[in-house]
Amino acid sequence: MSLDPQCLELDLHRVELRFARARLVEPRAVESLARSIERCGQLMPCIAVPDADGERLVLVDGYRRIAALRRLGRDTACIERWACDLAQAIITVLCRTQGRCFAAIEEALLLRELVHGLGLSQHELARRCGRDVSWVSRRLQLLMGLPDTLLAAVREGELSTWAATRVLAPLARANGEHAERVLSTLRATPLSTREWHLWFQHYQNANRATRERLVTHPRLFLDALYAHDEQRALARLRAGPEDECVADLRRLQALIAQLRKRLPALCAEALPAALVSALAHLQRSLEALQNDLRSYCEHDPRRDSQRDPHPASAGSDLARDQPPAQALA
């Protein structure tokens, strides 16, 4: 279908922002775009198509530009009017490769508008977008289980798409009240993707009482966790490699004790071949470790490296007077 575009300078009140809820706000991007428009003007026109009555234009692409123009106090916008139906315009914008890429959640919201609002089937959408049906289905599945409050938080930039789909969506399906509470608590101080992942890992493994505290005070929990990790790092720094080796050996001892508890569950007739082979490898590794420990206790290899009998490799007198690099470290 021919788009037959026409560029118009149109009053903003004549532009219908029907799909504003399907686009991310991203205030920083809008602010940057407003500065660019103030310096250079609106370089790229917005895209719109006539509504059913033909009185107003429905904005298909350019929601950031409209927000930036309003931020600057402008009354008009450069609009590219397409002569096609609304569904064809949305599909064309989705399939474009130039310009800003759509976030996955934005694609999902626009596809939902096409399916539920304009009555297109998933097969029809896939054919007209040049995609397969599984792509359309995967995008729509991103919205399953996401309450309107979570979608609003994603749109406003308070919540990343990853945190919404990987953390709060499964949390909302399991405990909607907890999802609402933690989102409300963190509205003023949102978490990063890494912090959401860390918080959700501990939430999944916590009992009910601990989960209540995690939901009520998520930031306090993360601060305490970081402080604990810092204390452990300082303790390792004070202990040095000797105590770390002792700790590693104790962990090995605990693993061996755990393995011995599992032995009665094995077949009494014959041990599995893989277990016998692994045990042989472990025995050789323990013997090699014991030999290494004995040799390090008997002599210090750093002293041997300083007693080089070959003067040619010794370097200058100044170099011989310097302490070894390992000692400095």
BANU-37214 format. One record per residue: residue in one letter; x, y, z of N, C-alpha, C, CB in turn. Coordinates in steps of 0.2 Angstrom, whole numbers, padded with zeros to 4 digits, always signed. Each point is the difference from the previous one (the first is absolute). Glycine has a CB too. Layout:
BEGIN
aXYZXYZXYZXYZ;...
***
This chain:
BEGIN
m+0004-0006+0000-0004+0006+0000+0004+0006+0000-0009-0006+0006;s+0008+0011-0010+0004+0006-0001-0002+0005+0006+0000-0001-0012;l+0006+0003+0015-0001+0005+0006-0002+0007-0002+0008-0007+0006;d-0006+0009-0012-0001+0007-0002+0001+0005+0005-0008-0005-0008;p+0014+0006+0011+0001+0004+0006-0001+0008-0002+0008-0009+0005;q-0011+0013-0001+0000+0007+0000+0002+0003+0006-0010-0001-0008;c+0015+0006+0008+0002+0003+0006-0004+0006+0001+0012-0004-0003;l-0014+0005+0009-0004+0005+0003+0003+0003+0006-0010-0005-0005;e+0008+0012+0006+0002+0003+0006-0007+0000+0004+0010+0007-0005;l-0011-0011+0010-0006-0001+0003+0000+0002+0007-0002-0009-0007;d-0004+0012+0010-0001+0002+0007+0000-0007+0004-0006+0011-0003;l+0010-0010+0009+0000-0006+0004-0007-0003+0002+0012+0004+0004;h-0016+0001-0003-0007-0002+0003-0004-0004-0005+0000+0010+0007;r+0002-0010-0014-0003-0004-0005+0003-0007-0001-0003+0010-0005;v+0008-0012+0009+0004-0006+0000-0003-0005+0006+0010+0006-0006;e-0013-0011+0004-0002-0005+0005+0005-0005+0002-0011+0001-0005;l+0013-0001+0012+0005-0004+0002-0003-0007+0003+0007+0010+0003;r-0010-0013-0008-0003-0006+0002+0004-0006+0003-0008+0003-0009;f+0014-0003+0007+0005-0006+0002+0005+0003+0004-0002-0006-0011;a+0001+0011+0015+0005+0002+0005+0001-0005+0005-0004+0012-0002;r-0001-0016+0004+0001-0005+0005+0004-0006-0002-0010+0004+0005;a+0011-0004-0012+0004-0006-0003+0008+0003-0001-0011-0005-0005;r+0012+0011+0007+0007+0002-0001+0003+0002+0007-0003+0004-0011;l+0010-0005+0012+0004+0001+0006+0001+0008+0000+0005-0011+0000;v-0005+0014+0006+0000+0007+0000+0008+0002+0000-0011+0000+0007;e+0015-0003-0003+0007+0001+0000+0002+0008+0000+0001-0011-0006;p-0002+0014+0012+0001+0007+0001+0007+0003-0002-0008-0001+0009;r+0013-0003-0008+0007+0003-0002+0000+0000-0008+0005-0005+0010;a-0008+0000-0013+0000+0001-0008-0004+0006-0002+0002-0013-0001;v-0008+0014+0004-0004+0005-0002+0004+0007+0001-0010-0007+0003;e+0013+0008+0003+0004+0006+0001+0006+0001-0005-0003-0002+0013;s+0006-0004-0014+0006+0001-0005-0003+0002-0007+0006-0008+0006;l-0012+0005-0008-0003+0002-0006-0003+0007+0000-0003-0012-0002;a+0001+0014+0007-0002+0007+0001+0005+0005-0001-0009-0003+0008;r+0015+0002-0006+0006+0004-0001+0002+0000-0007+0004-0002+0012;s-0004-0004-0015+0001+0000-0007-0005+0004-0005+0005-0012+0002;i-0011+0011+0000-0005+0004-0004+0001+0007+0001-0008-0009+0001;e+0010+0011+0005+0001+0008+0002+0005+0002-0004-0004-0001+0011;r+0010-0003-0012+0005+0003-0004-0001-0001-0008+0008-0004+0010;c-0010-0001-0012-0001-0002-0007-0007+0000-0003+0011-0006+0001;g-0016+0006+0003-0007+0000-0002-0001-0008-0001+0001+0011-0006;q-0008-0012+0004-0002-0007+0000+0002-0003-0007-0010+0002+0007;l+0015-0006-0007+0003-0003-0006-0004-0006-0003+0011+0004+0004;m-0014-0008+0000-0004-0005-0002-0007+0001+0001+0010-0008+0002;p-0014+0007-0007-0007+0001+0001-0003-0006+0004-0001+0007-0010;c-0005-0005+0014-0004-0006+0003-0004-0003-0006+0000+0006+0012;i-0002-0012-0010-0005-0004-0005-0007-0001+0003+0011-0006-0005;a-0016+0008+0001-0007-0001+0002-0004-0002-0006+0002+0009+0009;v-0008-0011-0007-0005-0002-0005-0006+0002+0002+0006-0010-0003;p-0011+0012-0002-0007+0002+0002-0003-0005+0004-0001+0008-0010;d-0004-0005+0015-0004-0005+0004-0006-0001-0004+0004+0005+0010;a-0009-0009-0008-0005-0003-0003-0005+0006-0003+0000-0010+0007;d+0000+0016-0003-0004+0005-0003+0004+0005-0004-0007-0001+0010;g+0013+0000-0010+0004+0005-0005+0001+0007+0003-0004-0007-0009;e+0002+0008+0015+0001+0007+0003+0006+0001+0004-0012+0000+0001;r+0015-0006+0002+0006+0001+0003+0005-0005-0002-0006+0004+0010;l+0013-0004-0009+0005-0004-0002+0002-0004+0006+0004+0007-0009;v-0004-0014+0009+0003-0004+0005+0007-0001-0001-0011-0006+0001;l+0015+0008+0005+0007-0001+0000+0002-0007+0000+0001+0011+0005;v+0003-0013-0010+0003-0007+0000+0007+0000+0002-0007-0003-0009;d+0011+0008+0007+0007+0000+0002+0002+0007+0002+0003-0010-0007;g+0001+0011+0012+0002+0007+0002-0002+0003+0006+0000+0002-0012;y-0001-0007+0017-0003+0002+0007+0005+0004+0004-0007-0010-0001;r+0014+0008+0000+0005+0003+0003+0000+0008-0003+0007-0011+0002;r-0007+0011-0008+0000+0007-0003-0005+0004+0002+0005-0004-0010;i-0011+0002+0011-0006+0004+0002+0001+0002+0007-0008-0006-0007;a+0011+0001+0012+0001+0002+0007+0006+0005+0000-0003-0012+0004;a+0008+0012-0008+0005+0005+0000-0003+0006-0003+0009-0008-0002;l-0013+0009-0003-0003+0006-0002-0004+0003+0006+0000-0004-0012;r-0004+0000+0015-0004+0003+0006+0005+0002+0005-0010-0007-0003;r+0015+0004+0004+0005+0002+0005+0003+0007-0001+0003-0012+0002;l-0003+0013-0009+0003+0007-0002-0006+0005-0001+0010-0006-0006;g-0016+0004+0008-0005+0005-0001-0003+0001-0007+0005+0005+0010;r-0003-0009-0015-0002+0000-0007-0008-0002+0000+0012-0002-0004;d-0015+0006-0001-0007-0002-0002-0001-0004-0006-0003+0011+0006;t+0008-0012-0010-0001-0003-0006+0006-0006-0001-0006+0010-0005;a+0005-0014+0001+0005-0006-0002+0000-0001-0007-0002-0005+0011;c+0007+0003-0014+0001-0002-0007-0003-0008+0000+0010+0008-0003;i-0015-0009-0001-0003-0006+0000+0000-0003-0007-0008+0003+0009;e+0010-0009-0010+0000-0003-0007-0007-0005+0000+0013+0000-0001;r-0018+0002-0003-0006-0003+0000+0000-0006-0005-0006+0011+0003;w+0004-0017-0001+0000-0005-0004-0007-0002-0003+0011-0005+0006;a-0011+0004-0012-0007-0002-0003-0001-0008+0000+0000+0011-0007;c-0001-0013+0013-0001-0008+0001-0004-0001+0006+0011-0003-0006;d-0013-0003+0008-0004-0001+0006+0005+0000+0006-0009-0006-0007;l+0006+0006+0013+0004+0000+0006+0004-0006+0001-0009+0007+0005;a+0006-0013-0006+0004-0006+0000+0006+0000-0004-0011-0006+0003;q+0010+0007-0009+0006+0000-0005+0005+0005+0002-0008-0003-0009;a+0006+0009+0012+0005+0005+0002+0004-0003+0006-0007+0009-0004;i+0004-0012+0009+0003-0003+0006+0005-0005-0003-0010+0003+0008;i+0008-0008-0012+0004-0005-0002+0006+0002-0004-0010-0007-0001;t+0009+0013-0003+0006+0002-0004+0005+0003+0005-0008+0003-0010;v+0006+0001+0015+0004+0003+0005+0004-0006+0004-0007+0010+0001;l+0003-0015+0000+0004-0006+0004+0005-0003-0004-0010-0002+0006;c+0009+0002-0013+0005-0004-0004+0005+0004-0003-0009-0007-0003;r+0009+0014+0005+0006+0004-0002+0006-0002+0003-0008+0010-0002;t+0014-0009-0001+0006-0002+0003+0004+0007+0002+0000-0011-0007;q-0001+0016+0003+0003+0007+0002-0003+0003+0006+0003+0001-0012;g+0000+0004+0015-0003+0003+0006+0001-0004+0006-0008+0006-0008;r+0005-0003+0013+0000-0003+0007-0003-0007+0000+0001+0011+0005;c+0003-0016-0002-0003-0007+0000-0006+0000+0006+0011-0005-0004;f-0016+0002+0003-0005-0001+0005+0003-0005+0005-0010+0002-0008;a+0008+0000+0015+0001-0005+0005-0005-0006-0001+0004+0009+0008;a-0002-0015-0005-0004-0006-0001-0007+0001+0003+0010-0007+0000;i-0010+0011+0006-0007+0001+0003-0004+0005-0004+0006-0002+0011;e-0003+0006-0015-0003+0005-0004-0003-0004-0006+0007+0010+0003;e-0003-0014-0006-0003-0005-0005-0006-0004+0002+0012+0000-0005;a-0011-0002+0011-0006-0005+0003-0006+0005+0001+0008-0008+0006;l-0007+0014-0004-0006+0004+0001-0004+0002-0006+0006+0004+0010;l-0001-0003-0015-0003+0002-0007-0004-0006-0003+0009+0009-0001;l-0006-0015+0002-0003-0006-0003-0006-0001+0003+0011-0005-0002;r-0012+0006+0009-0006-0001+0004-0005+0005-0003+0006-0004+0010;e-0004+0010-0011-0005+0005-0003-0003-0003-0007+0006+0010+0006;l-0001-0013-0010-0003-0002-0006-0004-0006+0000+0010+0004-0005;v-0009-0009+0010-0004-0006+0001-0006+0002+0003+0010-0007+0001;h-0010+0010+0005-0006+0002+0004-0004+0006-0002+0005-0006+0009;g-0001+0011-0011-0003+0006-0002-0003+0000-0007+0007+0006+0008;l-0003-0009-0013-0002+0001-0007-0002-0007-0003+0008+0009-0001;g-0008-0014+0005-0002-0007-0002+0004-0004-0005-0011+0006+0002;l+0017-0005-0002+0004-0004-0004+0002-0006+0003+0005+0010-0006;s-0004-0016+0003+0002-0006+0003+0008+0000+0000-0011-0006-0004;q+0013+0001+0008+0008+0000+0001+0003-0003-0007-0002-0002+0012;h-0002-0002-0016+0003-0002-0006+0000+0005-0005-0005-0011+0002;e+0000+0016-0002+0000+0005-0005+0005+0005+0002-0012-0001-0001;l+0013+0002+0008+0005+0005+0002+0007-0003-0002-0007+0004+0009;a+0008-0010-0008+0007-0003-0002+0001+0001-0008-0001-0008+0010;r-0004+0006-0014+0001+0001-0007+0001+0007-0002-0008-0010-0002;r+0005+0015+0005+0000+0007-0002+0007+0003+0002-0013+0001-0001;c+0015-0004+0007+0007+0003+0003+0006-0003-0003-0007+0002+0010;g+0006-0008-0014+0005-0004-0003+0004-0004+0006+0001+0009-0009;r-0005-0011+0014+0003-0004+0005-0004-0006+0001+0003+0010+0006;d-0001-0015-0002-0004-0006+0001-0004+0001+0006+0009-0007-0005;v-0014+0002+0006-0005+0001+0005+0003+0000+0007-0008-0005-0008;s+0013+0001+0008+0004-0001+0007+0002+0007+0003+0003-0012-0003;w+0000+0016-0002+0002+0006+0002-0006+0005+0003+0010-0001-0009;v-0015+0001+0006-0006+0003+0002-0002-0003+0007-0004+0003-0012;s+0004-0009+0012-0003-0003+0006+0005+0001+0006-0005-0009-0006;r+0012+0009+0005+0004+0001+0005+0000+0008+0003+0008-0009-0005;r-0009+0013+0000-0001+0007+0002-0006+0001+0005+0005+0004-0011;l-0011-0007+0009-0006+0001+0003+0001-0004+0007-0007+0001-0010;q+0011-0006+0011+0000-0003+0006+0004+0004+0005+0000-0011-0006;l+0004+0016+0004+0003+0004+0004-0005+0004+0005+0010+0001-0009;l-0016+0000+0006-0005+0004+0004-0004-0004+0005+0000+0008-0010;m+0001-0015+0009-0005-0004+0004+0003+0000+0007-0002-0008-0010;g-0003+0009+0015+0001+0000+0007+0003+0007+0002+0002-0012-0001;l-0001+0017-0003+0002+0006+0002-0006+0005+0001+0010-0001-0007;p-0011+0003+0014-0005+0004+0001+0001+0007-0003-0002-0006+0011;d-0004+0010-0011+0001+0007-0003+0005+0004+0004-0012-0001-0004;t+0013+0000+0010+0004+0004+0004+0007-0001-0002-0007+0000+0010;l+0009-0007-0012+0007-0001-0002+0001+0003-0007+0000-0011+0007;l-0005+0010-0011+0001+0003-0007+0001+0008+0000-0007-0010-0004;a+0003+0013+0009+0001+0007+0001+0007+0002+0002-0012+0001+0003;a+0015-0005+0002+0006+0001+0002+0005-0001-0005-0003-0004+0011;v+0003-0001-0016+0004-0001-0005+0000+0006-0005-0001-0012+0001;r-0005+0014-0002-0001+0006-0005+0003+0006+0003-0011-0005-0004;e+0010+0006+0010+0003+0007+0003+0008-0001+0002-0012+0002+0005;g+0015-0008-0007+0007+0000+0001+0002-0002+0007+0001+0008-0009;e-0006-0009+0014+0001-0002+0006+0002-0008+0001-0008+0009+0004;l+0007-0013-0009+0002-0007+0000+0002-0002-0007-0009-0002+0010;s+0014-0002-0010+0003-0002-0006-0004-0006-0003+0011+0003+0004;t-0011-0004-0010-0004-0006-0003+0002-0006+0003-0001+0006-0011;w+0008-0007+0012+0003-0006+0003-0003-0002+0006+0010+0002-0006;a-0010+0004+0011-0003-0001+0007-0007-0002-0001+0009+0008+0005;a-0013-0005-0009-0007-0001-0001-0002-0007-0002-0001+0012-0002;t+0005-0014-0003-0002-0007-0003+0004-0006+0004-0002+0006-0011;r+0007-0005+0014+0004-0005+0003-0001+0000+0008+0008+0001-0009;v-0010+0004+0012+0000+0000+0007-0008+0001+0002+0012+0005+0001;l-0014+0001-0003-0007+0002+0003-0006-0003-0003+0005+0011+0002;a-0004-0014-0008-0005-0003-0003-0001-0007+0003+0002+0006-0011;p+0003-0010+0012-0001-0007+0003-0002+0002+0008+0008-0006-0008;l-0005+0011+0011-0002+0001+0007-0007+0002+0000+0011+0004+0003;a-0014+0000-0008-0007+0002+0000-0005-0006-0001+0004+0011-0004;r-0001-0016+0000-0004-0006-0001-0001-0004+0007+0003+0000-0012;a+0003+0000+0016+0000-0004+0006-0003+0004+0006+0010-0006-0005;n-0008+0012+0005-0003+0004+0006+0000+0007-0003+0005-0007+0009;g-0011+0009-0011-0001+0007-0003+0001+0005+0005-0008-0005-0008;e+0006+0004+0015+0000+0005+0005+0008+0002+0001-0011-0004+0005;h+0015-0001-0005+0007+0001+0001+0003+0004-0006+0001-0010+0007;a-0003+0009-0013+0002+0003-0006-0002+0008+0001+0000-0011-0007;e-0006+0012+0008-0002+0007+0001+0004+0004+0006-0012-0004-0004;r+0013+0000+0009+0003+0004+0006+0007+0001-0002-0007-0006+0008;v+0011+0002-0011+0007+0001-0001+0001+0005-0005+0003-0012+0003;l-0008+0012-0008+0001+0005-0005-0002+0007+0003-0003-0008-0009;s-0002+0009+0013-0002+0006+0003+0006+0002+0005-0012-0003-0001;t+0015-0001+0004+0006+0002+0005+0006+0002-0004-0004-0008+0008;l+0005+0006-0014+0006+0002-0004-0001+0005-0005+0004-0012+0002;r-0010+0015-0002-0002+0005-0005+0005+0006+0000-0012-0004+0001;a+0014+0006+0005+0004+0006+0001+0007-0002-0001-0008+0004+0008;t+0010-0010-0007+0007-0002-0001+0000-0007-0003+0004+0006+0010;p-0004-0006-0017-0001-0006-0004+0007-0004+0001-0009+0005-0008;l+0008-0012+0007+0006-0004+0000+0003-0001-0007-0005-0006+0010;s+0011+0005-0011+0003-0002-0006-0002-0007-0002+0010+0008+0002;t-0008-0010-0008-0002-0007-0002+0004-0005+0004-0002+0004-0012;r+0008-0003+0014+0004-0004+0004-0003-0001+0007+0011+0003-0007;e-0013+0003+0010-0003+0000+0006-0007-0004+0000+0006+0011+0003;w-0010-0010-0008-0006-0004+0000+0001-0008+0000-0005+0010-0007;h+0011-0011+0003+0001-0008-0001+0003-0002+0007+0003+0001-0012;l+0001+0003+0015+0002-0003+0007-0005+0000+0005+0011+0005-0003;w-0016+0000+0003-0005+0000+0005-0005-0006-0002+0001+0013+0001;f-0002-0014-0007-0005-0006-0001+0003-0007+0001-0005+0008-0009;q+0011-0008+0008+0004-0007+0002-0001-0001+0008+0008+0002-0009;h-0007+0003+0013-0001-0001+0007-0008-0001+0002+0011+0007+0002;y-0015-0003-0006-0007-0001+0002-0003-0007-0002-0001+0012-0002;q+0004-0015-0003-0002-0007-0002+0002-0005+0005+0001+0003-0012;n+0004-0002+0016+0003-0005+0004-0002+0002+0008+0009-0002-0008;a-0013+0007+0009-0001+0002+0006-0007-0003+0003+0007+0011-0002;n-0007-0011+0009-0007-0003+0003-0005+0006+0000+0007-0008+0007;r-0012+0007-0005-0006+0005+0000+0002+0007+0004-0008-0010-0001;a+0011+0009+0007+0002+0005+0004+0005+0005-0003-0003-0007+0010;t+0008+0003-0013+0005+0004-0003-0002+0003-0007+0008-0008+0005;r-0013+0005-0008-0003+0003-0006-0003+0007+0002-0002-0011-0006;e-0002+0011+0011-0003+0006+0002+0005+0006+0001-0009-0007+0006;r+0014+0005-0003+0005+0005+0001+0003+0002-0006+0003-0004+0011;l-0002+0000-0016+0003+0001-0006-0004+0005-0004+0006-0011+0000;v-0013+0010+0000-0005+0004-0003+0000+0007+0003-0007-0011-0004;t+0007+0011+0011-0001+0006+0003+0006+0005+0000-0008-0006+0008;h+0014+0003-0008+0006+0004+0000+0005-0003-0005-0002+0003+0012;p+0001-0003-0018+0004-0003-0005+0007+0004-0001-0010-0004-0006;r+0010+0011+0007+0006+0003+0000+0004-0001+0006-0005+0009-0007;l+0002-0009+0013+0004-0002+0006+0003-0006-0001-0008+0007+0007;f+0005-0012-0009+0002-0007-0001+0007+0000-0005-0012-0005+0002;l+0011+0009-0007+0006+0000-0005+0006+0003+0003-0008+0000-0009;d+0006+0006+0013+0006+0003+0003+0003-0004+0005-0006+0011-0002;a+0002-0015+0006+0003-0004+0005+0004-0006-0004-0009+0002+0008;l+0007-0004-0013+0003-0005-0004+0007+0002-0003-0011-0005-0003;y+0011+0011+0001+0006+0003-0003+0005+0001+0006-0006+0006-0009;a+0004-0004+0015+0004+0001+0006+0003-0006+0002-0007+0010+0003;h+0003-0016-0003+0002-0006+0002+0006-0003-0005-0011-0002+0005;d+0010+0003-0012+0005-0002-0004+0006+0004+0000-0009-0003-0008;e+0008+0010+0010+0006+0004+0001+0004-0003+0006-0005+0010-0005;q+0002-0011+0011+0003-0003+0006+0004-0006-0002-0009+0005+0007;r+0006-0010-0011+0003-0006-0002+0006+0001-0004-0011-0006+0000;a+0011+0011-0004+0006+0002-0005+0005+0002+0005-0007+0003-0010;l+0005+0002+0015+0006+0002+0004+0003-0006+0005-0006+0012+0000;a+0001-0016+0002+0003-0006+0004+0005-0004-0005-0011+0000+0007;r+0009-0001-0013+0004-0004-0004+0007+0004-0001-0010-0005-0006;l+0010+0011+0005+0006+0004-0001+0004+0000+0007-0006+0008-0008;r+0003-0008+0014+0004-0001+0006+0003-0007+0000-0007+0009+0006;a+0003-0014-0008+0002-0007+0002+0006-0001-0005-0012-0003+0003;g+0012+0005-0009+0005-0002-0004-0001-0007-0004+0008+0007+0007;p-0003-0009-0011-0001-0006-0003+0001-0006+0004+0005+0005-0009;e-0002-0005+0015+0001-0005+0004-0007-0003+0003+0011+0004+0003;d-0015+0001+0000-0007-0001+0003-0004-0002-0006+0002+0008+0010;e-0002-0005-0016-0004-0002-0005+0001-0008-0002+0000+0012-0004;c+0006-0014+0004+0002-0007-0002-0003-0004+0006+0010+0003-0006;v-0010-0001+0012-0003-0004+0005-0007-0001+0000+0009+0004+0007;a-0012+0002-0009-0008+0000-0001-0002-0005-0006+0000+0012+0004;d+0004-0012-0010-0001-0004-0005+0000-0007+0002+0005+0008-0008;l+0000-0010+0012+0001-0007+0002-0006-0002+0004+0013+0001+0000;r-0015+0003+0005-0006-0001+0004-0006-0001-0004+0005+0006+0009;r-0006-0002-0015-0006-0002-0004+0001-0006-0004-0001+0012-0002;l+0007-0014+0000+0001-0007-0003-0002-0005+0006+0009+0004-0008;q-0007-0003+0014-0001-0005+0005-0008-0001+0001+0011+0003+0006;a-0015+0003-0006-0007+0000+0000-0003-0004-0005+0000+0011+0006;l+0002-0010-0012-0002-0003-0006+0001-0008+0000+0002+0010-0007;i+0004-0012+0009+0001-0007+0001-0005-0003+0005+0012+0002-0003;a-0013+0002+0009-0004-0003+0005-0007-0001-0003+0007+0006+0009;q-0009-0001-0013-0007+0000-0003+0000-0006-0005-0002+0012+0001;l+0007-0013-0004+0000-0006-0005+0000-0007+0004+0006+0007-0008;r-0003-0007+0013+0000-0007+0004-0007-0001+0003+0012+0002+0003;k-0016+0003-0002-0007-0001+0003-0004-0003-0006+0001+0010+0008;r+0001-0008-0014-0005-0003-0006+0002-0007-0002-0001+0012-0004;l+0007-0014+0006+0002-0007-0002-0005-0006+0002+0012+0004+0001;p-0015-0004+0005-0005-0005+0001-0005-0001-0005+0003+0001+0012;a-0005+0005-0016-0005-0001-0004+0002-0003-0007-0005+0010+0005;l+0011-0011-0006+0003-0003-0006-0001-0008+0000+0008+0009-0001;c-0008-0012-0005-0001-0007+0000+0006-0003+0003-0006+0001-0011;a+0004-0006+0015+0005-0004+0004+0004-0005-0004-0007+0001+0010;e+0005-0003-0016+0003-0005-0004+0007+0003-0003-0011-0006-0002;a+0010+0012-0001+0006+0003-0004-0001+0007+0000+0001-0011-0007;l+0004+0015+0008+0000+0007-0001+0000+0002-0008+0006+0001+0011;p-0009+0004-0012+0000+0002-0007+0007+0002-0003-0012+0005+0002;a+0013-0006-0008+0006+0001-0003+0002+0007+0000-0001-0010-0007;a-0003+0014+0006+0001+0008+0000+0002+0002+0007-0008+0002-0009;l+0005-0005+0014+0002+0001+0007+0007-0002+0002-0012+0000+0003;v+0014-0006-0005+0006-0003+0001+0006+0004-0004-0005-0011+0002;s+0003+0013-0008+0005+0004-0004+0001+0007+0004-0003-0006-0011;a-0002+0009+0013+0000+0007+0003+0004-0001+0007-0011+0004-0006;l+0010-0009+0009+0003-0001+0007+0008-0001-0002-0010-0005+0005;a+0012+0002-0010+0007-0001-0002+0003+0007-0001-0002-0012-0004;h-0001+0016+0000+0002+0006-0002+0001+0005+0006-0006-0001-0011;l+0001+0000+0016+0000+0004+0006+0006-0002+0004-0012+0001+0000;q+0013-0007+0001+0006-0003+0004+0007+0003-0003-0007-0011+0003;r+0007+0011-0010+0007+0002-0003+0000+0008+0002+0000-0009-0009;s-0005+0012+0008+0000+0007+0002+0002+0002+0007-0009+0002-0009;l+0006-0006+0014+0002+0001+0007+0008-0002+0001-0012-0002+0003;e+0014-0003-0006+0007-0002+0000+0005+0006-0003-0003-0012+0000;a+0001+0015-0005+0004+0005-0003-0001+0006+0004-0002-0004-0011;l-0003+0006+0014-0001+0005+0005+0005-0001+0006-0012+0002-0004;q+0012-0008+0006+0004-0001+0006+0007+0000-0001-0009-0007+0004;n+0011+0005-0010+0007+0001-0002+0002+0007-0001+0000-0011-0006;d-0005+0015+0003+0002+0007-0001+0001+0004+0007-0007+0000-0011;l+0002-0002+0016+0000+0003+0006+0007-0002+0004-0012+0000+0000;r+0014-0006-0001+0006-0002+0003+0006+0004-0003-0005-0012+0003;s+0005+0012-0009+0006+0004-0003+0000+0007+0001+0000-0008-0009;y-0005+0011+0010+0000+0007+0002+0002+0001+0007-0009+0003-0009;c+0007-0007+0013+0002+0000+0007+0007-0001+0001-0011-0004+0003;e+0014+0000-0007+0007-0002+0001+0005+0006-0002-0003-0012-0002;h+0001+0015-0004+0005+0006-0002-0005+0005-0003+0010-0008-0002;d-0007+0014+0002-0003+0006-0003+0002+0001-0007-0001+0005+0011;p-0003-0006-0016+0003+0001-0007+0002+0007-0002-0007-0009-0003;r+0004+0014+0007+0003+0007-0001+0007+0001+0001-0012+0004+0002;r+0014-0007+0004+0007+0000+0001+0005-0003-0005-0003+0000+0012;d+0000-0005-0015+0004-0004-0005+0001+0005-0006-0004-0011+0004;s-0001+0014-0006+0000+0005-0006+0005+0005+0001-0012-0003-0003;q+0013+0006+0010+0005+0005+0001+0007-0003+0000-0009+0006+0007;r+0010-0012-0006+0007-0003+0000+0002-0003-0007-0001-0002+0013;d+0001+0007-0018+0001-0003-0007+0008+0000+0000-0011+0005-0005;p+0014-0011+0003+0007-0001+0000+0003+0003-0007-0001-0010+0007;h-0003+0012-0012+0002+0002-0006+0000+0008+0000-0004-0010-0006;p+0010+0013+0006+0001+0007+0000-0003+0004-0006+0010-0002+0007;a-0010-0002-0012-0003+0003-0007-0007+0002+0001+0008-0006-0006;s-0012+0002+0010-0007+0001+0000-0002+0005+0006-0002-0011-0006;a+0007+0013+0010-0001+0003+0006-0002+0008-0001+0008-0008+0006;g-0006+0011-0012-0001+0007-0001+0004+0004+0004-0012-0003-0002;s+0011+0009+0002+0004+0005+0003+0000-0001+0008-0002+0008-0009;d+0007-0004+0012+0000-0001+0008-0006+0004+0003+0012+0000+0000;l-0015+0005-0004-0006+0003+0003-0006-0004-0001+0005+0011-0003;a-0005-0015-0002-0006-0005-0001+0001-0005+0006-0001+0002-0013;r+0007-0005+0014+0000-0005+0005-0002+0003+0007+0009-0006-0007;d-0008+0012+0008-0001+0003+0007-0008+0001+0001+0011+0005+0000;q-0015-0005-0006-0007+0001+0001-0003-0006+0003+0000+0008-0010;p-0006-0008+0014-0003-0005+0002-0004-0003-0006-0001+0004+0012;p-0001-0011-0011-0004-0003-0006-0007+0003+0000+0007-0011+0001;a-0010+0010-0007-0006+0003-0001-0006-0003+0004+0004+0003-0012;q-0003-0010+0013-0005-0003+0004+0000+0002+0007+0001-0010-0007;a+0005+0012+0010+0001+0002+0007-0004+0007+0000+0011-0006+0002;l-0010+0010-0007-0003+0007+0000-0008-0001+0000+0010+0005-0006;a-0012-0010+0002-0007+0000+0000-0003-0003+0006+0001-0002-0012;
***
